[in-house]
Amino acid sequence: MDPNRTFGEMPLPLFQPATDEAAPIPLPGGKAPSYLADHRARLRERFMAGGAAAMPDYELLELVLFRAIPRQDVKPLARRLIEAFGDFNRVLTAPATRLEQMDGVGPAVITELRIVEAAAQRMARARVMHRPILSGWDALLDYCHTAMAHREIEQFRVLYLDRKNVLIADEEQARGTVDHVPVYPREIIRRALELNASALILVHNHPSGDPTPSDADITMTARIAQAADSMGITIHDHLIIGKSRELSFRSQGLL
């Protein structure tokens, strides 16, 4: 850059494109096409009038993408994402490495998806933390589904409860692969003693969508229950979270 050149002599771009979009072709006067603004306004009005229940997944995703990609038609990208990952929830929880492989997805899109995902999890978690779990079982199941049902890899969580069955900690114990997660009973019990927890609820997901327990799931649960019993700690349940339903070891007579 010429150090003698003044700011007023520097050419300024009409747009500063987001990292997820190519520089748009401006209309005379530097304006984006009016149909984009009209479409976005109509979609926002429909959302505010009727909420998300009546909107297909791709339109709800469009609303999220509006912030990340402000000057382009995001409907094609929304449809591609739904087609690639299956539904709105799976797009939100998709690994960044897979999202980055999608044409039109960059840091701005991934950031917006992560913000929405974090907000949903925080709201669901707030309904169960520091509250009696056994009397709010439906809220617990909602939280577990929000946090884990649409993950592409297995995740194992432990919910630690006090003597009044109030949830005092919710911690991710381990992450694994699409069909396996390493779990260490000694670490679970050690953490329970640190927290002075009196009871536990074990939770993990099955990315396949089918919550039917494997032989390894049953064996691992028995090992944790044995270790917990030796320390006077109760295992209330082990929940396996599938895509649309969950399985309770307690209700199935497996615990």
C-alpha positions as CSV (number, residue, x, y, z in Angstrom):
1,M,0.0,0.0,0.0
2,D,1.2,3.5,-0.9
3,P,2.0,5.2,2.5
4,N,1.2,8.6,0.9
5,R,-2.3,7.6,-0.1
6,T,-5.1,9.0,2.0
7,F,-8.1,7.1,3.3
8,G,-10.4,9.1,1.1
9,E,-8.5,7.9,-2.0
10,M,-8.9,4.2,-1.2
11,P,-11.6,2.3,-3.1
12,L,-14.3,0.9,-0.7
13,P,-16.1,-2.4,-1.5
14,L,-19.9,-2.3,-1.8
15,F,-20.1,-5.4,0.4
16,Q,-18.1,-7.1,3.1
17,P,-19.1,-10.8,2.4
18,A,-19.4,-13.3,5.2
19,T,-16.9,-16.1,5.2
20,D,-19.7,-18.5,4.1
21,E,-20.8,-16.6,1.0
22,A,-19.2,-15.5,-2.2
23,A,-19.3,-11.7,-2.9
24,P,-22.8,-11.0,-4.2
25,I,-23.4,-9.3,-7.5
26,P,-24.8,-5.9,-6.5
27,L,-27.7,-4.2,-8.2
28,P,-27.4,-0.5,-9.2
29,G,-26.9,1.4,-5.9
30,G,-25.3,-1.5,-4.2
31,K,-28.6,-3.1,-3.1
32,A,-29.3,-6.8,-2.8
33,P,-32.2,-8.2,-4.9
34,S,-35.5,-7.2,-3.3
35,Y,-37.0,-10.7,-3.5
36,L,-34.5,-11.8,-0.9
37,A,-35.7,-9.2,1.6
38,D,-39.4,-10.0,0.8
39,H,-38.9,-13.7,1.2
40,R,-37.1,-13.3,4.5
41,A,-39.7,-10.9,5.8
42,R,-42.6,-13.3,4.9
43,L,-40.8,-16.2,6.5
44,R,-40.2,-14.2,9.7
45,E,-43.8,-13.1,9.8
46,R,-45.0,-16.7,9.4
47,F,-42.7,-17.8,12.2
48,M,-43.9,-15.0,14.6
49,A,-47.5,-15.7,13.8
50,G,-47.6,-19.4,14.0
51,G,-44.3,-20.5,15.6
52,A,-42.1,-23.3,14.5
53,A,-44.7,-26.1,14.7
54,A,-46.2,-25.4,11.3
55,M,-42.8,-24.8,9.5
56,P,-40.9,-27.6,7.7
57,D,-37.4,-28.2,8.9
58,Y,-35.7,-26.5,6.0
59,E,-37.6,-23.3,6.6
60,L,-36.7,-23.2,10.3
61,L,-33.1,-23.8,9.2
62,E,-33.4,-20.9,6.8
63,L,-34.3,-18.6,9.7
64,V,-31.1,-19.6,11.4
65,L,-29.0,-19.2,8.3
66,F,-30.3,-15.7,7.6
67,R,-28.0,-14.3,10.3
68,A,-24.9,-16.2,9.0
69,I,-25.5,-15.4,5.3
70,P,-27.3,-12.1,5.1
71,R,-27.3,-11.4,1.3
72,Q,-28.0,-14.7,-0.4
73,D,-30.9,-17.1,-0.9
74,V,-30.2,-19.7,1.7
75,K,-33.1,-22.0,0.9
76,P,-30.9,-24.3,-1.4
77,L,-28.3,-24.6,1.4
78,A,-31.0,-25.3,4.0
79,R,-32.5,-28.1,1.8
80,R,-29.0,-29.6,1.1
81,L,-28.3,-29.7,4.8
82,I,-31.6,-31.4,5.7
83,E,-31.0,-33.9,2.9
84,A,-27.5,-34.6,4.0
85,F,-28.1,-35.0,7.8
86,G,-31.8,-36.0,8.0
87,D,-33.6,-33.3,10.0
88,F,-33.2,-30.0,11.8
89,N,-31.9,-31.5,15.0
90,R,-29.2,-33.5,13.3
91,V,-28.0,-30.5,11.4
92,L,-27.6,-28.6,14.6
93,T,-25.6,-31.4,16.2
94,A,-23.6,-32.4,13.2
95,P,-19.8,-32.4,13.7
96,A,-18.1,-29.4,12.4
97,T,-15.8,-31.6,10.2
98,R,-18.8,-32.9,8.3
99,L,-20.5,-29.5,8.0
100,E,-17.3,-28.0,6.5
101,Q,-17.6,-30.5,3.7
102,M,-20.9,-29.0,2.6
103,D,-20.7,-26.4,-0.2
104,G,-21.7,-23.0,1.2
105,V,-20.9,-23.8,4.8
106,G,-18.1,-22.0,6.6
107,P,-17.3,-20.6,10.1
108,A,-20.3,-18.2,10.2
109,V,-22.8,-20.9,9.5
110,I,-21.2,-23.4,11.9
111,T,-21.2,-20.7,14.6
112,E,-24.9,-19.9,14.2
113,L,-25.8,-23.6,14.4
114,R,-23.7,-24.1,17.6
115,I,-25.4,-21.0,19.2
116,V,-28.9,-22.5,18.6
117,E,-27.8,-25.9,19.8
118,A,-26.3,-24.5,23.0
119,A,-29.4,-22.4,23.7
120,A,-31.7,-25.4,23.3
121,Q,-29.5,-27.5,25.6
122,R,-29.2,-24.8,28.2
123,M,-32.9,-24.3,28.4
124,A,-33.6,-28.0,28.7
125,R,-30.9,-28.4,31.3
126,A,-32.2,-25.5,33.4
127,R,-35.5,-27.5,33.9
128,V,-33.6,-30.3,35.6
129,M,-30.5,-29.0,37.4
130,H,-30.8,-28.6,41.1
131,R,-34.3,-30.0,41.1
132,P,-35.7,-33.4,42.3
133,I,-35.3,-35.7,39.4
134,L,-37.6,-38.5,40.2
135,S,-40.6,-36.2,40.4
136,G,-39.6,-34.5,37.1
137,W,-38.8,-37.5,35.0
138,D,-40.4,-36.2,31.8
139,A,-38.2,-33.0,32.0
140,L,-35.2,-35.3,32.4
141,L,-36.1,-37.3,29.4
142,D,-36.6,-34.1,27.3
143,Y,-33.2,-32.9,28.4
144,C,-31.5,-36.2,27.5
145,H,-33.1,-36.3,24.1
146,T,-32.2,-32.7,23.4
147,A,-28.6,-33.2,24.4
148,M,-27.9,-36.7,23.0
149,A,-30.5,-38.1,20.7
150,H,-29.1,-36.8,17.5
151,R,-25.4,-37.3,18.1
152,E,-23.4,-39.2,15.5
153,I,-21.1,-40.8,18.1
154,E,-21.8,-42.5,21.4
155,Q,-21.7,-40.3,24.5
156,F,-21.9,-41.5,28.1
157,R,-23.2,-39.1,30.8
158,V,-23.6,-39.5,34.5
159,L,-26.2,-37.6,36.5
160,Y,-25.2,-37.3,40.2
161,L,-28.0,-36.9,42.8
162,D,-27.9,-36.0,46.5
163,R,-29.8,-37.7,49.3
164,K,-33.0,-35.9,48.3
165,N,-32.6,-37.0,44.7
166,V,-31.8,-33.5,43.6
167,L,-29.6,-33.3,40.5
168,I,-26.3,-31.8,41.7
169,A,-24.1,-32.5,38.6
170,D,-24.5,-33.6,35.0
171,E,-21.2,-34.7,33.5
172,E,-20.0,-36.2,30.3
173,Q,-18.0,-39.2,31.3
174,A,-16.8,-40.2,27.8
175,R,-17.2,-40.0,24.0
176,G,-16.6,-42.9,21.7
177,T,-17.4,-44.0,18.2
178,V,-20.6,-44.7,16.3
179,D,-21.2,-47.9,18.3
180,H,-18.9,-47.9,21.3
181,V,-17.9,-45.6,24.2
182,P,-15.3,-46.5,26.8
183,V,-16.6,-46.3,30.4
184,Y,-14.6,-46.7,33.6
185,P,-16.7,-47.6,36.7
186,R,-13.9,-46.6,39.0
187,E,-13.9,-43.0,37.7
188,I,-17.6,-42.8,38.0
189,I,-17.6,-43.9,41.6
190,R,-14.6,-41.7,42.4
191,R,-16.4,-38.6,41.1
192,A,-19.6,-39.6,43.0
193,L,-17.6,-39.6,46.2
194,E,-16.0,-36.2,45.4
195,L,-19.5,-34.8,45.0
196,N,-20.9,-36.6,48.0
197,A,-23.6,-38.0,45.7
198,S,-26.0,-40.7,47.0
199,A,-27.4,-41.9,43.7
200,L,-26.6,-41.9,40.0
201,I,-28.5,-42.1,36.7
202,L,-26.5,-43.4,33.8
203,V,-27.3,-42.1,30.3
204,H,-25.9,-42.9,26.9
205,N,-27.1,-42.6,23.3
206,H,-27.2,-45.0,20.4
207,P,-26.5,-43.1,17.1
208,S,-28.2,-45.9,15.2
209,G,-31.5,-44.6,16.7
210,D,-32.4,-48.0,18.2
211,P,-32.1,-47.9,22.0
212,T,-32.0,-51.7,22.5
213,P,-29.1,-52.5,24.8
214,S,-26.2,-54.5,23.6
215,D,-24.6,-57.3,25.7
216,A,-21.8,-54.9,26.3
217,D,-24.2,-52.3,27.6
218,I,-25.7,-54.8,30.1
219,T,-22.3,-56.0,31.3
220,M,-21.0,-52.5,31.7
221,T,-24.1,-51.4,33.7
222,A,-23.8,-54.5,36.0
223,R,-20.1,-53.6,36.7
224,I,-21.0,-50.0,37.6
225,A,-23.9,-51.1,39.8
226,Q,-21.6,-53.5,41.6
227,A,-19.0,-50.8,42.3
228,A,-21.7,-48.4,43.4
229,D,-23.3,-50.8,45.7
230,S,-20.0,-51.5,47.5
231,M,-19.9,-47.8,48.3
232,G,-23.5,-47.4,49.3
233,I,-24.5,-45.5,46.2
234,T,-27.8,-46.2,44.4
235,I,-28.1,-46.6,40.6
236,H,-31.6,-45.3,39.9
237,D,-31.5,-46.2,36.2
238,H,-29.6,-46.5,33.0
239,L,-31.2,-44.7,30.1
240,I,-30.3,-45.4,26.5
241,I,-31.4,-42.6,24.2
242,G,-32.5,-43.4,20.7
243,K,-33.6,-41.0,18.0
244,S,-37.3,-41.0,18.9
245,R,-37.5,-43.1,22.1
246,E,-35.5,-44.2,25.1
247,L,-35.1,-47.4,27.0
248,S,-35.0,-47.7,30.8
249,F,-32.9,-50.5,32.3
250,R,-35.1,-50.3,35.4
251,S,-38.3,-50.6,33.6
252,Q,-36.9,-53.5,31.5
253,G,-35.8,-55.4,34.6
254,L,-32.1,-55.1,33.7
255,L,-31.2,-53.2,36.8
